[in-house]
């Protein structure tokens, strides 16, 4: 992790959705950037994140992208009144990722209308050990599109 990059624990003090996010903690997700409508996170692929073919399990990549999506949807300052959650999402896998690669997910808000939002998350990976990508860039692994809905805080919902 780069010096100065906040850990999940440090961000949890300021970003309510990270406080009890044990899945993201287990995955070793590191937050690189959070801004209004944008988030960048990284994660190293470990052995227990692979499927039976020896490549990253699609569910791990989806969960990774979903975390970036959640961070981009929810303001760092938080709200006492509302939270923003996924109303739907889909992912297109373009190439496999291997153990030891570092994944990066970059989430960007594309549009909002009332309480609904649309976000795109691009998942890239460092070139596998001993290989270079053709253009020197990270390899495109998947594209995730998330649809969000802002709802009342669960503790404030009418019963």
N, CA, C and O atoms as a DFTB+ gen file, in Angstrom:
636 C
 N C O
     1  1       0.842      -1.173       0.000
     2  2       0.000       0.000       0.000
     3  2       0.885       1.233       0.000
     4  3       1.881       1.288       0.722
     5  1       0.527       2.215      -0.803
     6  2       1.305       3.438      -0.877
     7  2       1.195       4.211       0.430
     8  3       0.153       4.217       1.086
     9  1       2.284       4.855       0.786
    10  2       2.271       5.661       2.000
    11  2       1.229       6.752       1.843
    12  3       1.130       7.380       0.789
    13  1       0.447       6.977       2.898
    14  2      -0.582       7.997       2.841
    15  2      -1.920       7.482       2.359
    16  3      -2.916       8.200       2.445
    17  1      -1.976       6.254       1.852
    18  2      -3.245       5.682       1.424
    19  2      -4.019       5.259       2.660
    20  3      -3.513       4.472       3.459
    21  1      -5.254       5.771       2.838
    22  2      -5.993       5.418       4.041
    23  2      -6.416       3.953       4.033
    24  3      -6.746       3.396       2.986
    25  1      -6.403       3.341       5.211
    26  2      -6.882       1.969       5.349
    27  2      -8.391       1.992       5.531
    28  3      -8.974       3.044       5.793
    29  1      -9.029       0.820       5.391
    30  2     -10.467       0.742       5.636
    31  2     -10.795       1.191       7.053
    32  3     -11.802       1.862       7.279
    33  1      -9.946       0.820       8.006
    34  2     -10.196       1.185       9.394
    35  2     -10.164       2.707       9.575
    36  3     -11.005       3.273      10.274
    37  1      -9.193       3.359       8.942
    38  2      -9.104       4.812       9.059
    39  2     -10.300       5.484       8.393
    40  3     -10.859       6.438       8.934
    41  1     -10.691       4.992       7.228
    42  2     -11.835       5.581       6.539
    43  2     -13.138       5.291       7.258
    44  3     -14.075       6.086       7.183
    45  1     -13.215       4.163       7.956
    46  2     -14.444       3.791       8.660
    47  2     -14.841       4.849       9.678
    48  3     -16.023       5.031       9.971
    49  1     -13.855       5.538      10.209
    50  2     -14.161       6.604      11.153
    51  2     -14.937       7.725      10.474
    52  3     -15.689       8.445      11.130
    53  1     -14.761       7.877       9.175
    54  2     -15.379       8.973       8.440
    55  2     -16.457       8.516       7.466
    56  3     -17.269       9.330       7.025
    57  1     -16.481       7.265       7.130
    58  2     -17.416       6.763       6.119
    59  2     -18.187       5.594       6.718
    60  3     -17.671       4.483       6.831
    61  1     -19.420       5.862       7.096
    62  2     -20.225       4.908       7.855
    63  2     -20.335       3.534       7.207
    64  3     -20.358       2.530       7.920
    65  1     -20.405       3.453       5.875
    66  2     -20.622       2.136       5.264
    67  2     -19.424       1.213       5.409
    68  3     -19.558       0.004       5.222
    69  1     -18.259       1.751       5.738
    70  2     -17.081       0.902       5.916
    71  2     -16.939       0.362       7.338
    72  3     -16.179      -0.575       7.581
    73  1     -17.665       0.953       8.258
    74  2     -17.478       0.610       9.671
    75  2     -17.619      -0.885       9.938
    76  3     -16.792      -1.466      10.641
    77  1     -18.647      -1.511       9.392
    78  2     -18.902      -2.931       9.646
    79  2     -18.834      -3.762       8.367
    80  3     -19.496      -4.796       8.272
    81  1     -18.057      -3.335       7.397
    82  2     -17.953      -4.056       6.123
    83  2     -16.873      -5.129       6.232
    84  3     -15.740      -4.952       5.783
    85  1     -17.260      -6.245       6.843
    86  2     -16.307      -7.325       7.084
    87  2     -15.886      -8.015       5.789
    88  3     -14.770      -8.526       5.701
    89  1     -16.759      -8.038       4.787
    90  2     -16.400      -8.652       3.501
    91  2     -15.252      -7.881       2.849
    92  3     -14.272      -8.481       2.408
    93  1     -15.371      -6.563       2.788
    94  2     -14.309      -5.752       2.183
    95  2     -13.019      -5.853       2.978
    96  3     -11.927      -5.846       2.409
    97  1     -13.146      -5.947       4.282
    98  2     -11.959      -6.118       5.124
    99  2     -11.284      -7.452       4.815
   100  3     -10.064      -7.505       4.656
   101  1     -12.072      -8.539       4.727
   102  2     -11.519      -9.862       4.416
   103  2     -10.849      -9.867       3.044
   104  3      -9.813     -10.503       2.851
   105  1     -11.457      -9.146       2.088
   106  2     -10.906      -9.109       0.740
   107  2      -9.621      -8.284       0.666
   108  3      -8.909      -8.343      -0.337
   109  1      -9.322      -7.529       1.696
   110  2      -8.102      -6.720       1.706
   111  2      -8.204      -5.482       0.838
   112  3      -7.201      -5.006       0.306
   113  1      -9.407      -4.960       0.693
   114  2      -9.621      -3.789      -0.157
   115  2      -8.973      -2.560       0.467
   116  3      -9.103      -2.295       1.663
   117  1      -8.267      -1.818      -0.388
   118  2      -7.630      -0.569       0.010
   119  2      -8.287       0.573      -0.767
   120  3      -8.481       0.483      -1.979
   121  1      -8.620       1.626      -0.063
   122  2      -9.233       2.789      -0.696
   123  2      -8.128       3.737      -1.137
   124  3      -7.290       4.154      -0.338
   125  1      -8.140       4.068      -2.421
   126  2      -7.152       4.983      -2.997
   127  2      -7.710       6.396      -3.042
   128  3      -7.007       7.365      -2.756
   129  1      -8.996       6.503      -3.410
   130  2      -9.612       7.825      -3.573
   131  2     -11.107       7.711      -3.340
   132  3     -11.748       6.753      -3.772
   133  1     -11.649       8.699      -2.654
   134  2     -13.101       8.864      -2.569
   135  2     -13.374      10.338      -2.794
   136  3     -12.800      11.196      -2.124
   137  1     -14.255      10.628      -3.744
   138  2     -14.675      11.992      -4.025
   139  2     -16.164      11.927      -4.355
   140  3     -16.736      10.841      -4.443
   141  1     -16.778      13.071      -4.533
   142  2     -18.196      13.099      -4.849
   143  2     -18.465      12.333      -6.140
   144  3     -18.018      12.745      -7.210
   145  1     -19.193      11.222      -6.044
   146  2     -19.550      10.439      -7.220
   147  2     -18.422       9.627      -7.814
   148  3     -18.525       9.168      -8.951
   149  1     -17.350       9.441      -7.071
   150  2     -16.187       8.720      -7.599
   151  2     -15.477       7.978      -6.466
   152  3     -15.388       8.470      -5.341
   153  1     -14.975       6.786      -6.789
   154  2     -14.167       6.029      -5.828
   155  2     -13.183       5.163      -6.594
   156  3     -13.499       4.644      -7.664
   157  1     -11.987       5.013      -6.038
   158  2     -10.967       4.130      -6.600
   159  2     -10.464       3.252      -5.459
   160  3     -10.067       3.750      -4.405
   161  1     -10.486       1.922      -5.684
   162  2     -10.017       0.974      -4.676
   163  2      -9.104      -0.048      -5.338
   164  3      -9.136      -0.224      -6.556
   165  1      -8.291      -0.720      -4.533
   166  2      -7.427      -1.788      -5.044
   167  2      -7.542      -3.017      -4.149
   168  3      -7.993      -2.940      -3.007
   169  1      -7.121      -4.148      -4.701
   170  2      -7.140      -5.414      -3.976
   171  2      -6.155      -6.357      -4.641
   172  3      -6.071      -6.407      -5.868
   173  1      -5.405      -7.107      -3.834
   174  2      -4.502      -8.132      -4.350
   175  2      -5.245      -9.460      -4.400
   176  3      -5.875      -9.857      -3.420
   177  1      -5.173     -10.150      -5.541
   178  2      -5.840     -11.447      -5.678
   179  2      -5.055     -12.521      -4.939
   180  3      -3.878     -12.755      -5.213
   181  1      -5.733     -13.167      -3.997
   182  2      -5.128     -14.232      -3.203
   183  2      -5.676     -15.585      -3.651
   184  3      -6.682     -15.656      -4.358
   185  1      -5.017     -16.637      -3.238
   186  2      -5.380     -18.013      -3.612
   187  2      -6.836     -18.331      -3.294
   188  3      -7.524     -18.953      -4.103
   189  1      -7.311     -17.909      -2.124
   190  2      -8.681     -18.233      -1.726
   191  2      -9.739     -17.434      -2.488
   192  3     -10.932     -17.596      -2.232
   193  1      -9.321     -16.576      -3.419
   194  2     -10.236     -15.808      -4.258
   195  2     -10.367     -16.407      -5.657
   196  3     -11.029     -15.835      -6.523
   197  1      -9.734     -17.559      -5.873
   198  2      -9.722     -18.183      -7.199
   199  2     -10.821     -19.227      -7.319
   200  3     -11.264     -19.804      -6.325
   201  1     -11.253     -19.458      -8.556
   202  2     -12.216     -20.526      -8.820
   203  2     -11.466     -21.816      -9.166
   204  3     -10.239     -21.868      -9.084
   205  1     -12.202     -22.840      -9.548
   206  2     -11.604     -24.134      -9.862
   207  2     -10.724     -24.143     -11.096
   208  3      -9.996     -25.108     -11.326
   209  1     -10.778     -23.084     -11.896
   210  2      -9.924     -22.979     -13.082
   211  2      -8.631     -22.225     -12.782
   212  3      -7.804     -22.027     -13.672
   213  1      -8.455     -21.806     -11.529
   214  2      -7.237     -21.102     -11.140
   215  2      -7.220     -19.632     -11.499
   216  3      -6.161     -19.003     -11.496
   217  1      -8.384     -19.075     -11.810
   218  2      -8.480     -17.643     -12.105
   219  2      -9.408     -16.995     -11.084
   220  3     -10.104     -17.688     -10.341
   221  1      -9.416     -15.675     -11.052
   222  2     -10.259     -14.964     -10.089
   223  2     -11.708     -15.404     -10.230
   224  3     -12.243     -15.469     -11.337
   225  1     -12.335     -15.704      -9.107
   226  2     -13.748     -16.065      -9.086
   227  2     -14.561     -14.834      -9.473
   228  3     -14.321     -13.744      -8.955
   229  1     -15.516     -15.002     -10.375
   230  2     -16.336     -13.879     -10.820
   231  2     -17.055     -13.177      -9.686
   232  3     -17.236     -11.960      -9.717
   233  1     -17.467     -13.943      -8.680
   234  2     -18.139     -13.347      -7.532
   235  2     -17.230     -12.420      -6.747
   236  3     -17.689     -11.430      -6.178
   237  1     -15.949     -12.735      -6.714
   238  2     -14.985     -11.866      -6.030
   239  2     -14.833     -10.545      -6.783
   240  3     -14.776      -9.474      -6.179
   241  1     -14.770     -10.641      -8.104
   242  2     -14.643      -9.423      -8.903
   243  2     -15.911      -8.590      -8.782
   244  3     -15.843      -7.365      -8.683
   245  1     -17.078      -9.252      -8.789
   246  2     -18.345      -8.535      -8.629
   247  2     -18.387      -7.835      -7.271
   248  3     -18.731      -6.656      -7.195
   249  1     -18.040      -8.549      -6.201
   250  2     -18.058      -7.956      -4.857
   251  2     -17.091      -6.778      -4.765
   252  3     -17.395      -5.766      -4.134
   253  1     -15.935      -6.915      -5.393
   254  2     -14.939      -5.846      -5.422
   255  2     -15.516      -4.609      -6.111
   256  3     -15.411      -3.500      -5.586
   257  1     -16.125      -4.796      -7.286
   258  2     -16.734      -3.688      -8.022
   259  2     -17.881      -3.071      -7.227
   260  3     -18.048      -1.852      -7.212
   261  1     -18.668      -3.914      -6.571
   262  2     -19.804      -3.441      -5.785
   263  2     -19.348      -2.535      -4.640
   264  3     -20.044      -1.583      -4.290
   265  1     -18.194      -2.824      -4.060
   266  2     -17.667      -1.974      -2.991
   267  2     -17.304      -0.595      -3.531
   268  3     -17.613       0.416      -2.900
   269  1     -16.653      -0.544      -4.689
   270  2     -16.327       0.753      -5.302
   271  2     -17.604       1.523      -5.618
   272  3     -17.681       2.730      -5.386
   273  1     -18.602       0.826      -6.146
   274  2     -19.908       1.409      -6.452
   275  2     -20.519       2.017      -5.188
   276  3     -20.971       3.162      -5.211
   277  1     -20.536       1.267      -4.096
   278  2     -21.120       1.749      -2.839
   279  2     -20.408       3.000      -2.332
   280  3     -21.049       3.937      -1.856
   281  1     -19.086       3.010      -2.437
   282  2     -18.326       4.172      -1.979
   283  2     -18.611       5.401      -2.838
   284  3     -18.694       6.512      -2.315
   285  1     -18.761       5.215      -4.145
   286  2     -19.055       6.340      -5.034
   287  2     -20.462       6.878      -4.805
   288  3     -20.711       8.070      -4.986
   289  1     -21.384       6.001      -4.407
   290  2     -22.787       6.388      -4.200
   291  2     -23.023       7.167      -2.918
   292  3     -23.934       7.992      -2.850
   293  1     -22.223       6.915      -1.917
   294  2     -22.487       7.462      -0.590
   295  2     -21.457       8.514      -0.227
   296  3     -20.255       8.248      -0.216
   297  1     -21.936       9.702       0.068
   298  2     -21.091      10.833       0.415
   299  2     -20.224      10.509       1.621
   300  3     -20.687       9.907       2.590
   301  1     -18.970      10.910       1.552
   302  2     -18.025      10.675       2.643
   303  2     -18.551      11.242       3.961
   304  3     -18.311      10.660       5.019
   305  1     -19.257      12.361       3.913
   306  2     -19.780      12.979       5.130
   307  2     -20.951      12.184       5.692
   308  3     -21.279      12.304       6.872
   309  1     -21.581      11.374       4.848
   310  2     -22.728      10.593       5.302
   311  2     -23.958      11.469       5.448
   312  3     -23.894      12.690       5.305
   313  1     -25.061      10.834       5.730
   314  2     -26.317      11.538       5.919
   315  2     -27.051      10.903       7.084
   316  3     -27.072       9.681       7.231
   317  1     -27.650      11.740       7.903
   318  2     -28.464      11.226       9.002
   319  2     -29.817      10.758       8.501
   320  3     -30.515      10.019       9.196
   321  1     -30.195      11.180       7.304
   322  2     -31.532      10.907       6.791
   323  2     -31.598       9.773       5.777
   324  3     -32.558       9.003       5.778
   325  1     -30.588       9.655       4.905
   326  2     -30.676       8.697       3.796
   327  2     -29.386       7.901       3.613
   328  3     -28.320       8.280       4.098
   329  1     -29.520       6.795       2.902
   330  2     -28.386       6.012       2.413
   331  2     -28.671       5.695       0.950
   332  3     -29.819       5.751       0.511
   333  1     -27.641       5.366       0.208
   334  2     -27.831       4.971      -1.186
   335  2     -27.383       3.526      -1.328
   336  3     -26.275       3.159      -0.937
   337  1     -28.272       2.711      -1.899
   338  2     -28.043       1.273      -2.039
   339  2     -28.190       0.869      -3.505
   340  3     -28.675       1.647      -4.327
   341  1     -27.776      -0.328      -3.817
   342  2     -27.914      -0.851      -5.178
   343  2     -29.361      -1.269      -5.419
   344  3     -29.968      -1.947      -4.590
   345  1     -29.900      -0.861      -6.550
   346  2     -31.210      -1.369      -6.970
   347  2     -31.027      -2.419      -8.056
   348  3     -31.967      -3.132      -8.405
   349  1     -29.819      -2.510      -8.586
   350  2     -29.495      -3.522      -9.588
   351  2     -28.089      -3.299     -10.097
   352  3     -27.528      -2.211      -9.971
   353  1     -27.529      -4.346     -10.674
   354  2     -26.172      -4.238     -11.219
   355  2     -25.931      -5.388     -12.181
   356  3     -26.540      -6.452     -12.067
   357  1     -25.041      -5.159     -13.124
   358  2     -24.591      -6.244     -13.998
   359  2     -23.116      -6.040     -14.293
   360  3     -22.572      -4.947     -14.129
   361  1     -22.490      -7.109     -14.729
   362  2     -21.052      -7.060     -14.988
   363  2     -20.753      -7.821     -16.269
   364  3     -21.373      -8.846     -16.554
   365  1     -19.811      -7.319     -17.027
   366  2     -19.314      -8.003     -18.213
   367  2     -17.843      -8.314     -17.977
   368  3     -17.026      -7.413     -17.789
   369  1     -17.519      -9.605     -17.990
   370  2     -16.137     -10.048     -17.794
   371  2     -15.446     -10.105     -19.151
   372  3     -15.952     -10.731     -20.083
   373  1     -14.298      -9.457     -19.263
   374  2     -13.595      -9.369     -20.538
   375  2     -12.346     -10.236     -20.602
   376  3     -11.977     -10.707     -21.678
   377  1     -11.695     -10.454     -19.473
   378  2     -10.529     -11.340     -19.416
   379  2     -10.380     -11.799     -17.978
   380  3     -10.913     -11.182     -17.056
   381  1      -9.652     -12.886     -17.798
   382  2      -9.459     -13.429     -16.452
   383  2      -8.331     -12.688     -15.737
   384  3      -7.476     -12.055     -16.356
   385  1      -8.367     -12.792     -14.421
   386  2      -7.295     -12.249     -13.585
   387  2      -6.710     -13.399     -12.781
   388  3      -7.406     -14.362     -12.460
   389  1      -5.436     -13.293     -12.461
   390  2      -4.697     -14.391     -11.836
   391  2      -4.221     -14.028     -10.434
   392  3      -4.107     -12.854     -10.080
   393  1      -3.951     -15.048      -9.658
   394  2      -3.407     -14.867      -8.318
   395  2      -2.160     -13.989      -8.390
   396  3      -1.325     -14.142      -9.281
   397  1      -2.052     -13.075      -7.441
   398  2      -0.894     -12.190      -7.369
   399  2      -1.074     -10.872      -8.097
   400  3      -0.327      -9.924      -7.855
   401  1      -2.058     -10.798      -8.987
   402  2      -2.305      -9.527      -9.663
   403  2      -3.001      -8.566      -8.704
   404  3      -3.723      -8.987      -7.800
   405  1      -2.779      -7.295      -8.910
   406  2      -3.484      -6.263      -8.155
   407  2      -4.606      -5.729      -9.027
   408  3      -4.374      -5.265     -10.143
   409  1      -5.830      -5.799      -8.505
   410  2      -6.993      -5.254      -9.201
   411  2      -7.229      -3.821      -8.752
   412  3      -6.979      -3.466      -7.600
   413  1      -7.710      -3.009      -9.675
   414  2      -8.145      -1.645      -9.371
   415  2      -9.562      -1.489      -9.889
   416  3      -9.863      -1.872     -11.020
   417  1     -10.433      -0.926      -9.064
   418  2     -11.804      -0.616      -9.487
   419  2     -11.984       0.890      -9.400
   420  3     -11.738       1.502      -8.360
   421  1     -12.419       1.478     -10.510
   422  2     -12.675       2.911     -10.566
   423  2     -14.154       3.110     -10.845
   424  3     -14.641       2.770     -11.924
   425  1     -14.867       3.662      -9.868
   426  2     -16.314       3.881      -9.983
   427  2     -16.575       5.356     -10.253
   428  3     -15.980       6.234      -9.627
   429  1     -17.489       5.615     -11.211
   430  2     -17.810       6.982     -11.600
   431  2     -19.322       7.113     -11.756
   432  3     -19.963       6.287     -12.406
   433  1     -19.883       8.161     -11.152
   434  2     -21.307       8.454     -11.334
   435  2     -21.521       8.951     -12.760
   436  3     -20.819       9.852     -13.220
   437  1     -22.489       8.362     -13.458
   438  2     -22.811       8.781     -14.824
   439  2     -24.022       9.695     -14.865
   440  3     -24.061      10.638     -15.655
   441  1     -25.021       9.425     -14.013
   442  2     -26.243      10.229     -14.043
   443  2     -27.030      10.019     -12.762
   444  3     -26.935       8.973     -12.120
   445  1     -27.813      11.036     -12.400
   446  2     -28.786      10.898     -11.326
   447  2     -30.094      11.514     -11.795
   448  3     -30.112      12.453     -12.591
   449  1     -31.182      10.964     -11.285
   450  2     -32.515      11.490     -11.566
   451  2     -33.356      11.225     -10.325
   452  3     -33.725      10.084     -10.047
   453  1     -33.654      12.277      -9.589
   454  2     -34.387      12.097      -8.342
   455  2     -33.577      11.253      -7.376
   456  3     -32.448      11.599      -7.029
   457  1     -34.164      10.136      -6.940
   458  2     -33.480       9.255      -5.987
   459  2     -32.708       8.133      -6.674
   460  3     -32.150       7.270      -5.995
   461  1     -32.666       8.126      -8.002
   462  2     -31.995       7.057      -8.749
   463  2     -30.668       7.537      -9.320
   464  3     -30.497       8.716      -9.630
   465  1     -29.736       6.604      -9.454
   466  2     -28.431       6.938     -10.014
   467  2     -27.897       5.819     -10.880
   468  3     -28.333       4.672     -10.776
   469  1     -26.958       6.156     -11.728
   470  2     -26.314       5.202     -12.624
   471  2     -24.806       5.393     -12.499
   472  3     -24.299       6.508     -12.624
   473  1     -24.086       4.277     -12.249
   474  2     -22.649       4.315     -12.017
   475  2     -21.963       3.262     -12.867
   476  3     -22.492       2.167     -13.056
   477  1     -20.785       3.593     -13.381
   478  2     -19.953       2.634     -14.100
   479  2     -18.688       2.382     -13.291
   480  3     -18.082       3.302     -12.743
   481  1     -18.307       1.109     -13.233
   482  2     -17.089       0.718     -12.523
   483  2     -16.215      -0.060     -13.503
   484  3     -16.648      -1.066     -14.066
   485  1     -14.999       0.403     -13.703
   486  2     -14.030      -0.276     -14.558
   487  2     -13.049      -1.021     -13.667
   488  3     -12.452      -0.436     -12.763
   489  1     -12.884      -2.323     -13.926
   490  2     -11.964      -3.152     -13.148
   491  2     -10.777      -3.490     -14.033
   492  3     -10.935      -4.065     -15.110
   493  1      -9.582      -3.127     -13.567
   494  2      -8.351      -3.422     -14.299
   495  2      -7.431      -4.238     -13.402
   496  3      -7.638      -4.333     -12.192
   497  1      -6.410      -4.825     -14.020
   498  2      -5.416      -5.597     -13.264
   499  2      -4.034      -5.269     -13.786
   500  3      -3.844      -4.968     -14.964
   501  1      -3.088      -5.336     -12.889
   502  2      -1.692      -5.223     -13.293
   503  2      -1.378      -6.405     -14.203
   504  3      -2.012      -7.454     -14.093
   505  1      -0.417      -6.248     -15.090
   506  2      -0.013      -7.362     -15.958
   507  2       0.504      -8.500     -15.088
   508  3       1.144      -8.250     -14.066
   509  1       0.233      -9.760     -15.480
   510  2       0.733     -10.894     -14.693
   511  2       2.249     -10.822     -14.546
   512  3       2.945     -10.244     -15.381
   513  1       2.731     -11.405     -13.494
   514  2       4.162     -11.402     -13.201
   515  2       4.970     -11.863     -14.414
   516  3       4.685     -12.914     -14.989
   517  1       5.965     -11.087     -14.799
   518  2       6.832     -11.445     -15.918
   519  2       6.280     -11.070     -17.278
   520  3       6.931     -11.318     -18.293
   521  1       5.082     -10.471     -17.325
   522  2       4.479     -10.077     -18.605
   523  2       4.246      -8.577     -18.616
   524  3       4.082      -7.954     -17.568
   525  1       4.233      -8.011     -19.798
   526  2       3.871      -6.611     -19.972
   527  2       2.585      -6.564     -20.769
   528  3       2.352      -7.403     -21.639
   529  1       1.742      -5.572     -20.466
   530  2       0.557      -5.395     -21.292
   531  2       1.004      -4.744     -22.593
   532  3       2.023      -4.054     -22.615
   533  1       0.262      -4.950     -23.678
   534  2       0.685      -4.456     -24.991
   535  2       0.974      -2.959     -25.033
   536  3       1.912      -2.527     -25.704
   537  1       0.176      -2.165     -24.323
   538  2       0.355      -0.719     -24.388
   539  2       0.927      -0.133     -23.098
   540  3       0.953       1.086     -22.924
   541  1       1.387      -1.002     -22.195
   542  2       1.938      -0.527     -20.931
   543  2       0.885      -0.163     -19.901
   544  3       1.216       0.198     -18.772
   545  1      -0.371      -0.255     -20.281
   546  2      -1.480       0.060     -19.379
   547  2      -1.886      -1.191     -18.615
   548  3      -1.508      -2.306     -18.976
   549  1      -2.664      -0.990     -17.548
   550  2      -3.245      -2.134     -16.860
   551  2      -4.214      -2.837     -17.801
   552  3      -4.720      -2.234     -18.748
   553  1      -4.467      -4.108     -17.536
   554  2      -5.347      -4.919     -18.374
   555  2      -6.794      -4.736     -17.950
   556  3      -7.099      -4.778     -16.758
   557  1      -7.691      -4.534     -18.911
   558  2      -9.115      -4.392     -18.621
   559  2      -9.693      -5.768     -18.316
   560  3      -9.653      -6.661     -19.164
   561  1     -10.229      -5.944     -17.112
   562  2     -10.770      -7.222     -16.663
   563  2     -12.283      -7.274     -16.822
   564  3     -12.819      -8.259     -17.330
   565  1     -12.979      -6.217     -16.392
   566  2     -14.443      -6.241     -16.419
   567  2     -15.000      -4.825     -16.370
   568  3     -14.328      -3.879     -15.959
   569  1     -16.247      -4.715     -16.803
   570  2     -17.012      -3.471     -16.690
   571  2     -18.289      -3.791     -15.922
   572  3     -18.999      -4.740     -16.255
   573  1     -18.573      -3.008     -14.909
   574  2     -19.716      -3.186     -14.017
   575  2     -20.593      -1.957     -14.155
   576  3     -20.083      -0.836     -14.172
   577  1     -21.897      -2.143     -14.252
   578  2     -22.825      -1.010     -14.242
   579  2     -23.775      -1.197     -13.079
   580  3     -24.449      -2.221     -12.965
   581  1     -23.819      -0.198     -12.219
   582  2     -24.681      -0.262     -11.042
   583  2     -25.771       0.789     -11.100
   584  3     -25.554       1.918     -11.538
   585  1     -26.943       0.391     -10.648
   586  2     -28.083       1.291     -10.542
   587  2     -28.368       1.489      -9.056
   588  3     -28.468       0.520      -8.303
   589  1     -28.497       2.733      -8.643
   590  2     -28.649       3.023      -7.218
   591  2     -30.008       3.637      -6.914
   592  3     -30.705       4.151      -7.788
   593  1     -30.347       3.558      -5.635
   594  2     -31.577       4.173      -5.135
   595  2     -31.277       4.741      -3.755
   596  3     -30.727       4.048      -2.899
   597  1     -31.635       5.990      -3.542
   598  2     -31.466       6.612      -2.236
   599  2     -32.734       6.369      -1.435
   600  3     -33.842       6.649      -1.892
   601  1     -32.547       5.842      -0.228
   602  2     -33.672       5.465       0.628
   603  2     -33.463       6.052       2.025
   604  3     -32.358       6.479       2.362
   605  1     -34.532       6.075       2.843
   606  2     -34.358       6.550       4.218
   607  2     -33.398       5.649       4.986
   608  3     -33.321       4.447       4.732
   609  1     -32.667       6.240       5.926
   610  2     -31.821       5.445       6.825
   611  2     -32.694       4.351       7.437
   612  3     -33.829       4.626       7.827
   613  1     -32.193       3.114       7.531
   614  2     -33.013       2.030       8.090
   615  2     -33.611       2.362       9.453
   616  3     -34.744       1.970       9.732
   617  1     -32.890       3.064      10.295
   618  2     -33.401       3.398      11.627
   619  2     -34.502       4.451      11.579
   620  3     -35.203       4.654      12.571
   621  1     -34.663       5.120      10.444
   622  2     -35.666       6.180      10.317
   623  2     -36.882       5.744       9.500
   624  3     -37.806       6.532       9.303
   625  1     -36.889       4.516       9.032
   626  2     -38.031       4.048       8.248
   627  2     -39.269       3.956       9.125
   628  3     -39.209       3.654      10.317
   629  1     -40.386       4.228       8.479
   630  2     -41.655       4.091       9.201
   631  2     -41.934       2.632       9.447
   632  3     -41.660       1.782       8.599
   633  1     -42.468       2.349      10.584
   634  2     -42.775       0.949      10.931
   635  2     -44.246       0.705      10.886
   636  3     -44.695      -0.411      11.148
